[in-house]
């Protein structure tokens, strides 16, 4: 069963787009969510959280960078070629 995870970025990440961004990831585990972050951003990300509250989405007024508001999945990130 997939869960939603929230990936955040550090001060030197996101290629100058700013520290106030996050991405929503749909994955089966925290490890898979981290793999997706690494596939998309290499080492230019900070932490993966299990809730928007843990990530500080509202507290720090973070902006979501997901395309069309859809969570990124392993398939969309190119980690898998097909799903069962």
Backbone as CSV, one residue per row, in Angstrom:
resi,resn,N_x,N_y,N_z,CA_x,CA_y,CA_z,C_x,C_y,C_z
1,UNK,0.838,-1.182,0.000,0.000,0.000,0.000,0.884,1.246,0.000
2,UNK,0.595,2.163,-0.876,1.375,3.387,-0.980,0.951,4.416,0.064
3,UNK,1.917,5.187,0.499,1.694,6.291,1.428,2.250,7.558,0.807
4,UNK,1.853,8.693,1.359,2.412,9.960,0.908,3.557,10.364,1.826
5,UNK,4.621,10.874,1.218,5.792,11.364,1.931,6.088,12.772,1.431
6,UNK,6.810,13.519,2.234,7.058,14.923,1.939,8.565,15.174,1.957
7,UNK,9.132,15.454,0.790,10.563,15.690,0.669,10.870,17.172,0.769
8,UNK,11.886,17.500,1.567,12.269,18.896,1.750,13.703,19.121,1.260
9,UNK,14.073,20.386,1.196,15.349,20.785,0.620,16.101,21.690,1.578
10,UNK,17.423,21.739,1.415,18.272,22.593,2.238,18.587,23.901,1.537
11,UNK,19.352,24.730,2.225,19.646,26.082,1.731,20.374,26.082,0.389
12,UNK,21.220,25.091,0.130,21.981,25.083,-1.127,21.349,24.198,-2.193
13,UNK,20.130,23.774,-1.969,19.464,22.855,-2.888,18.493,23.587,-3.810
14,UNK,17.906,22.840,-4.695,16.885,23.301,-5.641,17.379,24.387,-6.591
15,UNK,18.670,24.384,-6.839,19.209,25.193,-7.918,18.760,26.650,-7.857
16,UNK,18.765,27.203,-6.644,18.420,28.610,-6.470,16.934,28.907,-6.374
17,UNK,16.090,27.880,-6.349,14.650,28.115,-6.245,14.219,28.469,-4.830
18,UNK,15.081,28.278,-3.857,14.759,28.673,-2.493,14.560,27.518,-1.546
19,UNK,14.629,27.849,-0.282,14.548,26.885,0.804,13.107,26.518,1.144
20,UNK,12.151,27.278,0.669,10.760,27.134,1.093,9.938,26.223,0.169
21,UNK,10.529,25.136,-0.295,9.846,24.223,-1.225,9.797,22.813,-0.650
22,UNK,8.802,22.040,-1.126,8.718,20.621,-0.795,8.084,19.889,-1.963
23,UNK,8.231,18.567,-1.967,7.643,17.741,-3.011,6.902,16.585,-2.347
24,UNK,5.746,16.234,-2.886,4.959,15.113,-2.370,5.309,13.869,-3.182
25,UNK,5.584,12.792,-2.461,5.999,11.530,-3.065,5.024,10.442,-2.644
26,UNK,4.602,9.621,-3.580,3.788,8.448,-3.269,4.693,7.233,-3.359
27,UNK,4.849,6.526,-2.234,5.767,5.390,-2.193,5.280,4.350,-1.197
28,UNK,5.860,3.153,-1.298,5.498,2.069,-0.391,6.232,2.138,0.937
29,UNK,7.332,2.898,0.987,8.119,2.989,2.222,8.942,4.279,2.205
30,UNK,9.470,4.613,3.363,10.354,5.773,3.460,11.591,5.565,2.598
31,UNK,12.093,4.337,2.570,13.283,4.035,1.757,12.989,4.287,0.281
32,UNK,11.830,3.835,-0.191,11.478,4.076,-1.590,11.337,5.572,-1.851
33,UNK,10.753,6.305,-0.921,10.615,7.758,-1.078,11.998,8.411,-1.178
34,UNK,12.944,7.965,-0.366,14.312,8.488,-0.424,14.972,8.149,-1.761
35,UNK,14.724,6.957,-2.277,15.268,6.562,-3.585,14.726,7.464,-4.685
36,UNK,13.449,7.799,-4.602,12.836,8.696,-5.586,13.485,10.076,-5.499
37,UNK,13.660,10.583,-4.279,14.318,11.883,-4.106,15.720,11.856,-4.702
38,UNK,16.455,10.790,-4.452,17.820,10.694,-4.971,17.823,10.628,-6.495
39,UNK,16.883,9.880,-7.064,16.783,9.768,-8.523,16.502,11.140,-9.153
40,UNK,15.645,11.910,-8.518,15.254,13.208,-9.074,16.254,14.324,-8.787
41,UNK,16.851,14.305,-7.586,17.649,15.453,-7.144,19.077,15.106,-6.737
42,UNK,19.509,13.857,-6.977,20.838,13.397,-6.555,21.016,13.695,-5.062
43,UNK,22.038,14.429,-4.698,22.276,14.723,-3.286,21.733,16.085,-2.872
44,UNK,20.950,16.718,-3.728,20.460,18.068,-3.457,19.056,18.059,-2.855
45,UNK,18.904,17.368,-1.738,17.666,17.373,-0.975,18.028,17.140,0.477
46,UNK,17.069,17.350,1.375,17.389,17.295,2.800,16.798,16.065,3.480
47,UNK,15.478,16.020,3.630,14.830,14.981,4.434,13.498,14.588,3.824
48,UNK,13.081,13.342,4.075,11.754,12.857,3.711,10.977,12.649,5.009
49,UNK,9.793,13.228,5.077,8.937,13.139,6.257,7.672,12.348,5.943
50,UNK,7.030,11.832,6.979,5.813,11.036,6.809,4.533,11.849,6.880
51,UNK,4.621,13.131,7.182,3.417,13.970,7.217,3.795,15.414,6.891
52,UNK,2.820,16.182,6.425,3.116,17.592,6.146,3.448,18.363,7.430
53,UNK,2.878,17.919,8.555,3.175,18.581,9.829,4.645,18.388,10.206
54,UNK,5.142,17.150,10.067,6.556,16.877,10.355,7.473,17.676,9.441
55,UNK,7.070,17.830,8.180,7.885,18.561,7.200,7.834,20.069,7.412
56,UNK,6.863,20.539,8.192,6.730,21.973,8.442,6.075,22.732,7.309
57,UNK,5.239,22.036,6.530,4.607,22.654,5.356,3.856,23.935,5.737
58,UNK,2.986,23.875,6.733,2.224,25.064,7.137,3.037,25.992,8.028
59,UNK,3.797,25.411,8.957,4.585,26.211,9.900,5.547,27.146,9.186
60,UNK,6.188,26.660,8.123,7.173,27.452,7.382,6.648,27.959,6.044
61,UNK,5.338,27.760,5.802,4.695,28.230,4.575,5.439,27.739,3.324
62,UNK,5.701,26.428,3.271,6.425,25.838,2.147,5.532,25.735,0.917
63,UNK,6.132,25.848,-0.251,5.417,25.749,-1.522,5.692,24.395,-2.163
64,UNK,4.626,23.769,-2.654,4.739,22.472,-3.310,5.254,22.665,-4.735
65,UNK,6.208,21.813,-5.142,6.759,21.915,-6.501,6.306,20.773,-7.409
66,UNK,5.304,20.001,-6.979,4.819,18.911,-7.812,4.175,19.443,-9.086
67,UNK,4.434,18.775,-10.191,3.839,19.140,-11.471,2.361,18.768,-11.455
68,UNK,1.503,19.691,-11.768,0.052,19.499,-11.806,-0.499,19.023,-10.467
69,UNK,0.232,19.248,-9.382,-0.232,18.873,-8.051,-0.281,17.379,-7.789
70,UNK,0.293,16.568,-8.681,0.264,15.107,-8.527,1.500,14.631,-7.789
71,UNK,1.347,13.709,-6.825,2.520,13.146,-6.157,3.415,12.413,-7.157
72,UNK,4.714,12.491,-6.944,5.654,11.757,-7.791,5.690,10.306,-7.314
73,UNK,5.761,9.380,-8.233,5.827,7.955,-7.903,7.123,7.373,-8.470
74,UNK,7.438,6.153,-8.061,8.629,5.480,-8.594,8.537,5.354,-10.111
75,UNK,7.351,5.077,-10.623,7.168,4.942,-12.067,7.430,6.269,-12.769
76,UNK,6.853,7.352,-12.264,7.058,8.657,-12.882,8.507,9.135,-12.747
77,UNK,9.183,8.711,-11.693,10.584,9.095,-11.498,11.527,8.249,-12.354
78,UNK,10.991,7.212,-13.002,11.805,6.366,-13.856,12.532,5.254,-13.119
79,UNK,12.119,4.972,-11.879,12.759,3.912,-11.115,12.239,2.525,-11.510
80,UNK,10.991,2.477,-11.990,10.427,1.227,-12.476,9.790,1.478,-13.844
81,UNK,9.744,0.455,-14.662,9.206,0.595,-16.010,7.725,0.237,-16.098
82,UNK,7.236,-0.521,-15.136,5.840,-0.945,-15.163,5.386,-1.233,-13.740
83,UNK,4.090,-1.311,-13.565,3.506,-1.678,-12.273,2.629,-2.881,-12.464
84,UNK,2.582,-3.765,-11.451,1.716,-4.945,-11.523,0.265,-4.566,-11.457
